[in-house]
Amino acid sequence: MNELTSLAAAVALLSLSVPAQQFAPLGTRMPAVYTFTTDVAVGDLDGDGRPDIVFTTQHSGTLTEDIAFFQVDNLMFEHRRRVFDYDTGLSIAVAIEDADGDGDLDVLFGRWAQNVLYVNDGAGGMASRRPFAGSEPTRDVAWADFDGDGGRDVFFANANQDRLFLFQPPLRYRDVTATSLPAGHTICVAAVDVDRDGDLDLFCGDASTVALPNRLLLNDGRAVFTDVSATHLPGVADSSRAVAPGDVDGDGDVDLWLANAFQDRLLLNDGSGRYTDATSTHLPVDASITCQVALADVDHDGDLDAALAKYDTGAALLLNDGSGRFVDATAQRVAPDTNTTRAVALADVDRDGDADLVVAKAYALSELFVNRHRQLEAPWAAQVGAPFRLECHSRPGYATGLHAAQPLLGFARVDPPLLVPPFGIVLVPPPVIDLPWVGIAPAAGVGVLDFTVPGDSRLAGTAFHVQAVFADVEAGAVRLRTSNVTSHTIRQ
Protein backbone atom coordinates (compact mmCIF):
# COMPACT_ATOMS: atom_id res chain seq x y z
CA MET A 1 0.00 0.00 0.00
CA ASN A 2 3.01 2.33 -0.26
CA GLU A 3 1.75 3.64 -3.60
CA LEU A 4 -1.59 4.56 -2.04
CA THR A 5 0.07 6.45 0.80
CA SER A 6 2.51 8.32 -1.45
CA LEU A 7 -0.06 9.45 -3.97
CA ALA A 8 -2.71 10.32 -1.40
CA ALA A 9 -0.29 12.64 0.37
CA ALA A 10 0.45 14.44 -2.90
CA VAL A 11 -3.13 15.31 -3.83
CA ALA A 12 -4.38 18.88 -3.48
CA LEU A 13 -7.48 20.55 -4.83
CA LEU A 14 -6.72 23.43 -7.20
CA SER A 15 -10.26 24.82 -7.40
CA LEU A 16 -10.00 25.87 -11.02
CA SER A 17 -12.51 25.86 -13.84
CA VAL A 18 -12.12 26.58 -17.56
CA PRO A 19 -14.65 26.70 -20.42
CA ALA A 20 -15.46 23.40 -22.12
CA GLN A 21 -17.68 22.02 -24.88
CA GLN A 22 -19.95 19.02 -24.58
CA PHE A 23 -18.38 17.10 -27.49
CA ALA A 24 -14.60 17.16 -27.82
CA PRO A 25 -12.42 15.20 -30.30
CA LEU A 26 -10.44 12.27 -28.93
CA GLY A 27 -7.41 13.33 -30.98
CA THR A 28 -4.31 11.17 -31.26
CA ARG A 29 -5.89 8.21 -29.46
CA MET A 30 -7.72 7.47 -32.72
CA PRO A 31 -5.57 5.90 -35.48
CA ALA A 32 -4.43 8.26 -38.24
CA VAL A 33 -6.06 6.43 -41.15
CA TYR A 34 -7.30 8.44 -44.13
CA THR A 35 -10.17 6.91 -46.05
CA PHE A 36 -13.18 7.89 -48.12
CA THR A 37 -15.94 6.77 -45.76
CA THR A 38 -19.69 6.58 -46.37
CA ASP A 39 -20.97 4.73 -43.29
CA VAL A 40 -20.00 3.77 -39.75
CA ALA A 41 -21.18 1.24 -37.16
CA VAL A 42 -20.25 0.61 -33.52
CA GLY A 43 -20.15 -2.70 -31.63
CA ASP A 44 -17.94 -4.93 -29.48
CA LEU A 45 -16.37 -7.17 -32.11
CA ASP A 46 -13.76 -8.96 -29.99
CA GLY A 47 -15.88 -9.60 -26.89
CA ASP A 48 -13.73 -7.59 -24.46
CA GLY A 49 -16.59 -5.36 -23.33
CA ARG A 50 -15.26 -2.28 -25.15
CA PRO A 51 -17.12 -0.99 -28.24
CA ASP A 52 -15.15 -1.03 -31.50
CA ILE A 53 -15.77 1.01 -34.67
CA VAL A 54 -16.15 -0.10 -38.30
CA PHE A 55 -15.92 2.31 -41.25
CA THR A 56 -16.75 1.57 -44.87
CA THR A 57 -14.11 2.37 -47.46
CA GLN A 58 -15.05 3.53 -50.92
CA HIS A 59 -12.30 3.54 -53.55
CA SER A 60 -13.50 2.59 -57.02
CA GLY A 61 -11.23 0.10 -58.78
CA THR A 62 -8.58 0.23 -56.05
CA LEU A 63 -7.60 -2.78 -53.96
CA THR A 64 -8.51 -1.74 -50.44
CA GLU A 65 -10.17 -2.92 -47.22
CA ASP A 66 -12.89 -1.68 -44.93
CA ILE A 67 -11.58 -0.30 -41.66
CA ALA A 68 -11.85 -1.72 -38.13
CA PHE A 69 -10.71 0.30 -35.12
CA PHE A 70 -10.49 -1.92 -32.04
CA GLN A 71 -10.67 -0.28 -28.61
CA VAL A 72 -7.74 -2.01 -26.92
CA ASP A 73 -7.96 0.06 -23.75
CA ASN A 74 -10.33 2.72 -22.50
CA LEU A 75 -10.60 5.19 -25.40
CA MET A 76 -7.37 3.84 -26.94
CA PHE A 77 -7.87 2.45 -30.44
CA GLU A 78 -5.73 0.50 -32.88
CA HIS A 79 -6.25 -0.11 -36.57
CA ARG A 80 -6.06 -3.84 -37.20
CA ARG A 81 -5.20 -4.69 -40.78
CA ARG A 82 -6.81 -7.47 -42.79
CA VAL A 83 -9.79 -7.90 -40.49
CA PHE A 84 -11.83 -7.62 -43.68
CA ASP A 85 -10.76 -8.87 -47.10
CA TYR A 86 -8.85 -6.77 -49.59
CA ASP A 87 -11.35 -6.07 -52.35
CA THR A 88 -12.01 -3.76 -55.27
CA GLY A 89 -15.68 -3.40 -54.33
CA LEU A 90 -17.15 -0.16 -53.06
CA SER A 91 -18.65 -0.57 -49.58
CA ILE A 92 -21.52 1.87 -49.14
CA ALA A 93 -23.28 0.65 -45.99
CA VAL A 94 -22.35 -1.36 -42.89
CA ALA A 95 -24.40 -2.99 -40.12
CA ILE A 96 -23.40 -4.97 -37.03
CA GLU A 97 -25.64 -7.74 -35.62
CA ASP A 98 -25.41 -11.34 -34.41
CA ALA A 99 -26.25 -13.09 -37.68
CA ASP A 100 -25.90 -16.71 -36.55
CA GLY A 101 -27.08 -16.44 -32.93
CA ASP A 102 -23.77 -17.54 -31.40
CA GLY A 103 -23.47 -14.55 -29.06
CA ASP A 104 -20.92 -12.47 -30.95
CA LEU A 105 -21.36 -9.65 -33.44
CA ASP A 106 -21.01 -10.20 -37.17
CA VAL A 107 -20.58 -7.50 -39.82
CA LEU A 108 -22.58 -6.99 -43.03
CA PHE A 109 -21.38 -4.71 -45.83
CA GLY A 110 -23.68 -3.41 -48.54
CA ARG A 111 -21.55 -2.98 -51.64
CA TRP A 112 -21.77 -1.62 -55.12
CA ALA A 113 -20.99 -5.14 -56.34
CA GLN A 114 -21.68 -8.28 -54.29
CA ASN A 115 -22.71 -7.85 -50.66
CA VAL A 116 -20.60 -9.65 -48.07
CA LEU A 117 -21.23 -11.01 -44.57
CA TYR A 118 -18.32 -11.41 -42.16
CA VAL A 119 -18.85 -14.10 -39.53
CA ASN A 120 -17.11 -13.46 -36.22
CA ASP A 121 -15.08 -16.17 -34.46
CA GLY A 122 -15.82 -14.53 -31.09
CA ALA A 123 -12.49 -12.74 -30.80
CA GLY A 124 -12.83 -10.30 -33.71
CA GLY A 125 -11.55 -12.64 -36.40
CA MET A 126 -13.76 -12.42 -39.47
CA ALA A 127 -14.50 -15.02 -42.16
CA SER A 128 -16.16 -13.70 -45.31
CA ARG A 129 -19.33 -15.27 -46.67
CA ARG A 130 -21.41 -14.33 -49.70
CA PRO A 131 -24.77 -15.99 -49.03
CA PHE A 132 -26.82 -13.44 -50.97
CA ALA A 133 -27.62 -14.20 -54.60
CA GLY A 134 -27.00 -11.46 -57.16
CA SER A 135 -24.66 -8.48 -57.31
CA GLU A 136 -26.93 -5.48 -57.61
CA PRO A 137 -25.56 -2.13 -56.35
CA THR A 138 -26.58 -1.74 -52.68
CA ARG A 139 -26.79 1.61 -50.93
CA ASP A 140 -28.21 0.74 -47.50
CA VAL A 141 -29.19 -2.32 -45.43
CA ALA A 142 -31.80 -3.16 -42.81
CA TRP A 143 -30.87 -6.22 -40.74
CA ALA A 144 -33.80 -7.38 -38.59
CA ASP A 145 -36.37 -10.11 -37.96
CA PHE A 146 -39.10 -9.38 -40.50
CA ASP A 147 -41.01 -12.68 -40.37
CA GLY A 148 -41.06 -13.14 -36.59
CA ASP A 149 -39.11 -16.42 -36.46
CA GLY A 150 -36.21 -15.04 -34.38
CA GLY A 151 -33.65 -15.00 -37.20
CA ARG A 152 -32.04 -11.89 -38.64
CA ASP A 153 -33.36 -11.23 -42.14
CA VAL A 154 -31.84 -8.70 -44.54
CA PHE A 155 -33.36 -5.97 -46.71
CA PHE A 156 -31.00 -4.47 -49.28
CA ALA A 157 -31.78 -0.96 -50.54
CA ASN A 158 -30.62 -1.26 -54.15
CA ALA A 159 -30.11 0.99 -57.14
CA ASN A 160 -32.45 -0.97 -59.42
CA GLN A 161 -34.64 -3.30 -57.35
CA ASP A 162 -34.65 -3.70 -53.57
CA ARG A 163 -34.20 -7.25 -52.30
CA LEU A 164 -35.39 -9.14 -49.23
CA PHE A 165 -33.61 -12.24 -47.92
CA LEU A 166 -35.08 -14.35 -45.12
CA PHE A 167 -32.72 -16.13 -42.73
CA GLN A 168 -32.60 -19.92 -42.68
CA PRO A 169 -30.42 -21.75 -40.11
CA PRO A 170 -27.58 -22.25 -39.77
CA LEU A 171 -26.51 -19.37 -42.03
CA ARG A 172 -28.39 -19.35 -45.30
CA TYR A 173 -30.68 -16.78 -46.88
CA ARG A 174 -33.67 -17.23 -49.18
CA ASP A 175 -34.53 -14.51 -51.70
CA VAL A 176 -38.24 -13.72 -51.34
CA THR A 177 -38.22 -10.43 -53.26
CA ALA A 178 -40.62 -11.60 -55.97
CA THR A 179 -43.34 -12.59 -53.50
CA SER A 180 -42.73 -10.18 -50.63
CA LEU A 181 -41.71 -6.77 -52.00
CA PRO A 182 -43.34 -4.32 -54.39
CA ALA A 183 -41.19 -3.11 -57.26
CA GLY A 184 -38.96 -0.20 -56.33
CA HIS A 185 -35.48 1.05 -55.60
CA THR A 186 -34.18 2.80 -52.50
CA ILE A 187 -31.31 4.97 -51.27
CA CYS A 188 -31.91 4.59 -47.53
CA VAL A 189 -34.05 2.36 -45.33
CA ALA A 190 -35.26 2.02 -41.75
CA ALA A 191 -36.91 -1.06 -40.26
CA VAL A 192 -39.41 0.06 -37.63
CA ASP A 193 -42.86 -0.85 -36.32
CA VAL A 194 -44.70 2.27 -37.47
CA ASP A 195 -48.24 1.01 -36.76
CA ARG A 196 -47.49 -0.76 -33.44
CA ASP A 197 -48.80 -4.13 -34.57
CA GLY A 198 -45.72 -6.05 -33.42
CA ASP A 199 -43.87 -6.49 -36.72
CA LEU A 200 -41.25 -4.41 -38.48
CA ASP A 201 -42.27 -2.22 -41.40
CA LEU A 202 -39.99 -0.49 -43.90
CA PHE A 203 -39.52 3.19 -44.64
CA CYS A 204 -37.71 3.50 -47.98
CA GLY A 205 -36.14 6.84 -48.87
CA ASP A 206 -34.97 7.82 -52.30
CA ALA A 207 -32.68 10.43 -53.80
CA SER A 208 -31.77 11.13 -57.39
CA THR A 209 -31.20 14.02 -59.73
CA VAL A 210 -34.96 14.54 -59.65
CA ALA A 211 -36.39 14.04 -56.16
CA LEU A 212 -38.67 10.99 -55.94
CA PRO A 213 -41.39 10.21 -53.42
CA ASN A 214 -40.35 8.18 -50.40
CA ARG A 215 -42.26 4.96 -49.66
CA LEU A 216 -43.74 3.26 -46.61
CA LEU A 217 -44.15 -0.53 -46.77
CA LEU A 218 -46.32 -2.24 -44.12
CA ASN A 219 -45.52 -5.77 -42.98
CA ASP A 220 -48.31 -8.34 -42.68
CA GLY A 221 -46.32 -10.18 -39.97
CA ARG A 222 -44.98 -12.78 -42.41
CA ALA A 223 -42.54 -10.46 -44.23
CA VAL A 224 -44.95 -9.67 -47.06
CA PHE A 225 -44.94 -5.90 -47.62
CA THR A 226 -47.59 -3.58 -49.05
CA ASP A 227 -46.97 -0.03 -50.26
CA VAL A 228 -49.21 2.35 -48.29
CA SER A 229 -47.34 5.55 -49.16
CA ALA A 230 -50.35 7.20 -50.79
CA THR A 231 -52.40 7.07 -47.58
CA HIS A 232 -49.69 7.14 -44.90
CA LEU A 233 -47.09 9.68 -46.08
CA PRO A 234 -47.40 13.37 -46.98
CA GLY A 235 -47.25 13.93 -50.73
CA VAL A 236 -43.82 15.53 -50.75
CA ALA A 237 -40.89 14.64 -53.03
CA ASP A 238 -37.56 14.62 -51.21
CA SER A 239 -33.97 13.89 -52.06
CA SER A 240 -33.46 11.68 -48.99
CA ARG A 241 -30.04 10.21 -48.27
CA ALA A 242 -30.70 8.67 -44.84
CA VAL A 243 -33.50 8.15 -42.33
CA ALA A 244 -33.47 7.86 -38.54
CA PRO A 245 -36.51 6.52 -36.64
CA GLY A 246 -37.32 7.58 -33.10
CA ASP A 247 -40.02 8.97 -30.83
CA VAL A 248 -38.98 12.61 -30.91
CA ASP A 249 -42.19 14.07 -29.47
CA GLY A 250 -42.61 11.58 -26.62
CA ASP A 251 -46.06 10.29 -27.57
CA GLY A 252 -45.07 6.61 -27.74
CA ASP A 253 -44.87 6.06 -31.49
CA VAL A 254 -42.00 6.21 -33.96
CA ASP A 255 -41.36 9.39 -35.92
CA LEU A 256 -38.97 9.74 -38.87
CA TRP A 257 -36.14 12.19 -39.51
CA LEU A 258 -35.16 12.37 -43.18
CA ALA A 259 -31.63 13.51 -44.02
CA ASN A 260 -32.13 15.48 -47.23
CA ALA A 261 -30.33 17.66 -49.66
CA PHE A 262 -31.04 21.32 -48.81
CA GLN A 263 -33.69 20.78 -46.10
CA ASP A 264 -34.17 17.88 -43.72
CA ARG A 265 -37.72 16.74 -43.05
CA LEU A 266 -39.41 15.61 -39.82
CA LEU A 267 -42.43 13.32 -40.12
CA LEU A 268 -44.57 12.82 -37.01
CA ASN A 269 -46.52 9.61 -36.49
CA ASP A 270 -50.19 9.82 -35.43
CA GLY A 271 -49.92 6.44 -33.68
CA SER A 272 -51.36 4.38 -36.51
CA GLY A 273 -48.43 4.70 -38.91
CA ARG A 274 -49.75 7.76 -40.74
CA TYR A 275 -47.32 10.66 -40.93
CA THR A 276 -47.64 14.43 -41.13
CA ASP A 277 -44.92 16.86 -42.14
CA ALA A 278 -43.79 18.96 -39.14
CA THR A 279 -40.66 20.40 -40.74
CA SER A 280 -41.73 24.04 -40.89
CA THR A 281 -42.60 24.21 -37.17
CA HIS A 282 -40.09 21.73 -35.69
CA LEU A 283 -36.79 22.04 -37.61
CA PRO A 284 -34.49 24.98 -38.34
CA VAL A 285 -34.30 26.18 -41.92
CA ASP A 286 -31.18 24.64 -43.45
CA ALA A 287 -30.01 24.80 -47.06
CA SER A 288 -27.02 22.48 -46.64
CA ILE A 289 -26.75 18.79 -47.55
CA THR A 290 -27.27 16.21 -44.80
CA CYS A 291 -25.72 12.82 -45.57
CA GLN A 292 -26.83 10.95 -42.45
CA VAL A 293 -28.61 11.44 -39.12
CA ALA A 294 -28.50 9.66 -35.74
CA LEU A 295 -30.88 10.09 -32.79
CA ALA A 296 -30.08 9.73 -29.08
CA ASP A 297 -30.60 11.60 -25.81
CA VAL A 298 -27.18 13.26 -25.62
CA ASP A 299 -27.91 15.50 -22.60
CA HIS A 300 -30.03 13.13 -20.47
CA ASP A 301 -33.11 15.35 -20.43
CA GLY A 302 -35.44 12.56 -21.51
CA ASP A 303 -35.86 13.32 -25.22
CA LEU A 304 -34.06 12.38 -28.44
CA ASP A 305 -31.57 14.81 -29.92
CA ALA A 306 -30.07 14.65 -33.43
CA ALA A 307 -26.53 14.45 -34.78
CA LEU A 308 -26.18 15.24 -38.47
CA ALA A 309 -23.45 14.47 -40.99
CA LYS A 310 -23.21 17.66 -43.05
CA TYR A 311 -21.47 17.43 -46.40
CA ASP A 312 -20.00 20.94 -46.29
CA THR A 313 -19.90 21.92 -42.62
CA GLY A 314 -18.90 18.85 -40.60
CA ALA A 315 -21.04 17.34 -37.84
CA ALA A 316 -24.03 19.25 -36.46
CA LEU A 317 -25.98 18.83 -33.22
CA LEU A 318 -29.65 19.74 -32.84
CA LEU A 319 -31.28 19.63 -29.40
CA ASN A 320 -34.87 18.63 -28.71
CA ASP A 321 -37.03 20.76 -26.41
CA GLY A 322 -39.08 17.69 -25.42
CA SER A 323 -41.94 18.29 -27.85
CA GLY A 324 -40.02 17.37 -30.99
CA ARG A 325 -38.92 20.91 -31.80
CA PHE A 326 -35.20 21.26 -32.45
CA VAL A 327 -32.65 24.06 -32.19
CA ASP A 328 -29.16 24.07 -33.63
CA ALA A 329 -26.62 23.87 -30.78
CA THR A 330 -23.56 22.99 -32.86
CA ALA A 331 -21.60 26.15 -32.12
CA GLN A 332 -22.13 25.84 -28.35
CA ARG A 333 -21.79 22.07 -27.95
CA VAL A 334 -19.45 20.63 -30.64
CA ALA A 335 -15.79 21.42 -31.28
CA PRO A 336 -15.42 23.21 -34.66
CA ASP A 337 -14.97 20.95 -37.69
CA THR A 338 -15.54 21.89 -41.33
CA ASN A 339 -14.41 18.68 -43.03
CA THR A 340 -16.79 16.81 -45.34
CA THR A 341 -18.75 14.41 -43.12
CA ARG A 342 -20.53 11.43 -44.68
CA ALA A 343 -21.84 9.52 -41.68
CA VAL A 344 -22.39 9.77 -37.91
CA ALA A 345 -23.16 7.35 -35.10
CA LEU A 346 -24.22 8.03 -31.50
CA ALA A 347 -23.05 5.29 -29.12
CA ASP A 348 -21.64 4.96 -25.60
CA VAL A 349 -18.08 4.21 -26.70
CA ASP A 350 -16.40 4.90 -23.33
CA ARG A 351 -19.13 3.13 -21.28
CA ASP A 352 -19.95 6.02 -18.98
CA GLY A 353 -23.66 6.02 -19.75
CA ASP A 354 -23.92 8.80 -22.33
CA ALA A 355 -23.82 8.85 -26.13
CA ASP A 356 -20.53 9.75 -27.81
CA LEU A 357 -20.35 10.97 -31.40
CA VAL A 358 -18.49 9.06 -34.12
CA VAL A 359 -17.87 11.17 -37.22
CA ALA A 360 -16.99 9.45 -40.52
CA LYS A 361 -15.34 11.76 -43.02
CA ALA A 362 -14.63 11.66 -46.74
CA TYR A 363 -11.33 13.49 -47.18
CA ALA A 364 -9.91 13.65 -43.65
CA LEU A 365 -9.35 11.58 -40.54
CA SER A 366 -12.55 10.17 -39.07
CA GLU A 367 -12.96 11.09 -35.41
CA LEU A 368 -14.60 10.23 -32.13
CA PHE A 369 -16.09 13.17 -30.23
CA VAL A 370 -16.39 12.24 -26.56
CA ASN A 371 -19.53 13.38 -24.76
CA ARG A 372 -18.59 15.42 -21.68
CA HIS A 373 -22.04 15.25 -20.14
CA ARG A 374 -20.26 13.22 -17.47
CA GLN A 375 -16.57 12.71 -18.28
CA LEU A 376 -13.23 12.25 -16.51
CA GLU A 377 -10.12 13.28 -18.43
CA ALA A 378 -6.40 13.40 -17.66
CA PRO A 379 -4.62 15.62 -20.19
CA TRP A 380 -1.06 15.03 -18.93
CA ALA A 381 1.10 11.93 -18.74
CA ALA A 382 1.96 10.63 -15.26
CA GLN A 383 5.65 11.10 -14.51
CA VAL A 384 7.75 10.79 -11.35
CA GLY A 385 7.95 14.21 -9.65
CA ALA A 386 5.76 15.91 -12.28
CA PRO A 387 2.35 17.63 -12.04
CA PHE A 388 -0.72 15.55 -12.89
CA ARG A 389 -4.21 16.83 -13.63
CA LEU A 390 -7.72 15.38 -13.54
CA GLU A 391 -10.52 17.23 -15.30
CA CYS A 392 -14.08 16.47 -14.19
CA HIS A 393 -16.58 17.50 -16.87
CA SER A 394 -20.33 17.71 -16.30
CA ARG A 395 -23.00 19.38 -18.44
CA PRO A 396 -20.75 22.12 -19.85
CA GLY A 397 -22.77 25.28 -20.35
CA TYR A 398 -26.20 23.76 -19.70
CA ALA A 399 -26.23 22.69 -16.04
CA THR A 400 -29.18 23.93 -14.00
CA GLY A 401 -28.00 22.91 -10.54
CA LEU A 402 -24.97 22.01 -8.46
CA HIS A 403 -22.49 19.41 -9.70
CA ALA A 404 -19.46 17.78 -8.14
CA ALA A 405 -17.28 14.73 -8.66
CA GLN A 406 -15.12 12.55 -6.45
CA PRO A 407 -12.28 10.81 -8.30
CA LEU A 408 -11.34 7.36 -6.98
CA LEU A 409 -7.76 6.20 -7.62
CA GLY A 410 -6.80 2.53 -7.49
CA PHE A 411 -4.21 0.06 -8.75
CA ALA A 412 -6.50 -2.62 -10.13
CA ARG A 413 -9.15 -2.65 -12.83
CA VAL A 414 -11.98 -5.03 -13.62
CA ASP A 415 -12.83 -5.44 -17.28
CA PRO A 416 -15.51 -6.25 -18.38
CA PRO A 417 -16.89 -3.85 -15.81
CA LEU A 418 -19.26 -4.55 -12.95
CA LEU A 419 -22.75 -3.17 -13.54
CA VAL A 420 -24.16 -1.49 -10.43
CA PRO A 421 -27.64 -0.09 -11.19
CA PRO A 422 -28.62 2.70 -11.08
CA PHE A 423 -25.16 4.18 -10.64
CA GLY A 424 -23.51 2.78 -13.79
CA ILE A 425 -20.44 0.60 -14.13
CA VAL A 426 -17.52 0.02 -11.76
CA LEU A 427 -14.09 -0.39 -13.34
CA VAL A 428 -11.85 0.47 -10.38
CA PRO A 429 -12.52 -1.84 -7.41
CA PRO A 430 -11.38 -1.31 -3.80
CA PRO A 431 -8.97 -0.51 -2.30
CA VAL A 432 -8.99 3.02 -3.68
CA ILE A 433 -7.82 6.49 -2.70
CA ASP A 434 -10.83 8.75 -2.11
CA LEU A 435 -9.55 11.94 -3.72
CA PRO A 436 -11.15 15.26 -2.74
CA TRP A 437 -14.53 16.22 -4.13
CA VAL A 438 -14.22 18.59 -7.07
CA GLY A 439 -16.77 21.37 -7.46
CA ILE A 440 -17.91 21.92 -11.06
CA ALA A 441 -18.86 25.43 -12.10
CA PRO A 442 -22.22 25.21 -13.96
CA ALA A 443 -21.34 27.73 -16.66
CA ALA A 444 -17.99 26.17 -17.57
CA GLY A 445 -18.92 22.58 -16.81
CA VAL A 446 -15.48 21.51 -15.62
CA GLY A 447 -13.62 21.29 -12.33
CA VAL A 448 -9.90 20.57 -12.05
CA LEU A 449 -7.89 18.58 -9.51
CA ASP A 450 -4.11 18.94 -9.60
CA PHE A 451 -1.44 17.02 -7.73
CA THR A 452 2.23 16.18 -8.12
CA VAL A 453 3.33 12.60 -8.56
CA PRO A 454 5.87 11.87 -5.74
CA GLY A 455 9.51 12.08 -6.74
CA ASP A 456 10.24 8.49 -5.67
CA SER A 457 11.85 6.70 -8.63
CA ARG A 458 10.48 3.40 -7.36
CA LEU A 459 7.04 4.52 -8.58
CA ALA A 460 8.22 4.33 -12.21
CA GLY A 461 6.27 1.62 -14.03
CA THR A 462 3.38 1.67 -11.54
CA ALA A 463 0.00 1.52 -13.24
CA PHE A 464 -3.01 3.28 -11.71
CA HIS A 465 -6.59 3.89 -12.73
CA VAL A 466 -9.05 6.67 -11.90
CA GLN A 467 -12.83 6.61 -12.04
CA ALA A 468 -15.11 9.30 -10.64
CA VAL A 469 -18.49 9.39 -8.95
CA PHE A 470 -20.50 12.39 -10.18
CA ALA A 471 -23.17 14.00 -8.00
CA ASP A 472 -25.86 16.06 -9.71
CA VAL A 473 -28.15 18.15 -7.54
CA GLU A 474 -31.14 19.32 -9.55
CA ALA A 475 -34.79 19.92 -8.63
CA GLY A 476 -34.00 19.05 -5.01
CA ALA A 477 -32.77 15.54 -5.84
CA VAL A 478 -29.24 14.10 -5.73
CA ARG A 479 -28.22 11.65 -8.45
CA LEU A 480 -24.98 9.68 -8.28
CA ARG A 481 -23.45 8.24 -11.45
CA THR A 482 -20.08 6.71 -12.27
CA SER A 483 -17.83 8.02 -15.02
CA ASN A 484 -15.50 6.49 -17.56
CA VAL A 485 -12.05 5.40 -16.38
CA THR A 486 -8.62 6.80 -17.20
CA SER A 487 -5.59 4.48 -16.94
CA HIS A 488 -1.96 5.51 -16.61
CA THR A 489 1.54 4.13 -16.09
CA ILE A 490 3.97 6.36 -14.21
CA ARG A 491 7.04 7.24 -16.25
CA GLN A 492 10.53 7.89 -14.87
LINVENRA-V431073 format. One record per pair of residues at least 24 apart in sequence whose ideal C-beta (glycine too) atoms are under 7 Angstrom apart, sorted by the first residue. I is the first residue (numbers start at 1). GAP is how many residues later the second one is. Records with the same first field share a line. If there is no record, write none. Layout:
I: GAP / GAP
//
This chain:
3: 408 / 456 / 459
4: 427 / 429
6: 448 / 450 / 453
7: 402 / 426 / 447
8: 425
10: 441 / 442 / 443 / 444
11: 424 / 425 / 440
12: 438 / 439
13: 423 / 425 / 436
14: 434 / 435 / 436
16: 432
17: 424 / 427 / 429 / 430 / 431
18: 426 / 428
19: 425
20: 352 / 373 / 376 / 424 / 425 / 426
21: 312 / 313 / 314 / 375
22: 311 / 349 / 350 / 351 / 374
23: 294 / 310 / 311 / 312 / 334 / 346 / 347 / 348
24: 311 / 345 / 346 / 348
25: 310 / 342 / 344
26: 49 / 341 / 342 / 344
29: 46 / 47 / 48
30: 39 / 47 / 337 / 338
31: 38 / 46 / 47 / 48
32: 333
33: 34 / 46
34: 331
35: 32
36: 326
37: 305 / 306 / 323 / 324 / 325 / 329
38: 54 / 304 / 305
39: 53 / 54 / 55 / 304 / 321
40: 303 / 305 / 318 / 320
41: 53 / 54 / 55 / 304
42: 303 / 305 / 307 / 316
43: 53 / 62
44: 61
45: 25 / 60 / 75 / 79
46: 24 / 77 / 78
47: 57 / 75 / 76
49: 366 / 367 / 368
51: 296 / 298
53: 305
54: 40 / 42 / 53
55: 305 / 311
56: 35 / 36 / 37 / 38 / 53
57: 34
58: 32 / 33 / 34
60: 30
61: 27
62: 26
63: 25
66: 25 / 43
70: 54
73: 414
74: 276 / 410 / 411 / 412 / 413
75: 275
83: 41 / 43
84: 34 / 42
85: 43
89: 24 / 25
92: 46 / 47
93: 45 / 46 / 47 / 48
95: 46 / 48
97: 46 / 55
99: 53 / 72
100: 70 / 71
108: 33 / 35 / 46
110: 28 / 29 / 30 / 31 / 46
111: 27
112: 25
115: 41
129: 42
131: 40 / 41 / 42
132: 33 / 41
133: 42
134: 29
136: 24 / 25 / 27
139: 48
140: 46 / 47 / 48 / 49
142: 47 / 48 / 49 / 60
144: 47 / 56
146: 54 / 73 / 77
147: 75 / 76
148: 51 / 73
153: 70
155: 34 / 36 / 47
157: 29 / 30 / 31 / 32 / 47
158: 27 / 28
159: 26
160: 25
161: 24
162: 24 / 42
164: 59
166: 57
176: 47
180: 43 / 44 / 45
181: 44
182: 35 / 43 / 45
184: 31
187: 53 / 54
188: 52 / 53 / 54 / 55
190: 53 / 55
192: 53 / 62
193: 61
194: 60 / 75 / 79
195: 77 / 78
196: 57
203: 40 / 53
205: 35 / 38 / 53
206: 34
207: 32 / 33 / 34 / 54
211: 26 / 27 / 28
212: 25
213: 24
214: 24 / 26
218: 55
232: 41 / 42 / 43
233: 42
234: 41 / 42 / 43
236: 41
238: 27
241: 49 / 50 / 51
242: 49 / 50 / 51
244: 49 / 50 / 51
246: 49 / 58
247: 57
248: 56 / 72 / 76
249: 74 / 75
250: 53 / 72
255: 69
257: 36 / 38 / 49
259: 31 / 32 / 33 / 34 / 49
260: 30
261: 28
262: 25 / 27
263: 24
264: 26
268: 56
278: 46
282: 42 / 43 / 44
283: 43
284: 42 / 43 / 44
288: 24 / 25
291: 50 / 51 / 52
292: 50 / 51 / 52
294: 50 / 51 / 52
296: 50 / 59
298: 48 / 56 / 57 / 73 / 75
299: 74 / 99
300: 54 / 73
307: 37 / 39 / 50
308: 36
309: 32 / 33 / 34 / 35
310: 31
311: 29
312: 28
313: 25
314: 24 / 25 / 27
315: 26 / 29 / 42 / 44
332: 65
334: 35
335: 34
339: 24 / 25
350: 134
351: 66 / 74 / 133
352: 72 / 131 / 132
353: 71 / 128
372: 24 / 73
374: 96 / 107 / 109
375: 108 / 109
376: 31 / 90 / 91 / 92 / 107 / 108 / 110
377: 109
378: 88 / 108 / 110
381: 110
382: 71 / 106 / 107 / 108 / 109
383: 70 / 107 / 108
384: 69 / 71 / 72 / 73 / 75 / 76 / 106 / 107 / 108
385: 68 / 70
386: 66 / 67
387: 63 / 65
388: 63 / 64 / 65
389: 59 / 61
390: 59 / 76
391: 55 / 57
392: 46 / 48 / 54 / 55 / 76
393: 52 / 53
394: 46 / 51 / 76
395: 50
396: 48 / 49 / 50
397: 46 / 48
399: 43 / 46
400: 74
401: 71 / 72 / 73
402: 71
403: 37 / 39 / 67 / 68 / 69
404: 33 / 34 / 35 / 36 / 67
405: 33 / 35 / 42 / 63 / 64 / 65
406: 28 / 29 / 31 / 62 / 63
407: 28 / 42 / 59 / 61
408: 24 / 26 / 27 / 58 / 59 / 60 / 61
409: 24 / 26 / 55 / 57
410: 54 / 55
411: 52 / 53
413: 52 / 72 / 74
423: 57 / 58 / 59
424: 57 / 58
425: 57
426: 56
427: 38 / 40 / 58
428: 37 / 38 / 39 / 57
453: 37
457: 35
459: 31
460: 30 / 31 / 32
461: 28 / 29
462: 28
463: 24 / 25 / 26
464: 24
//
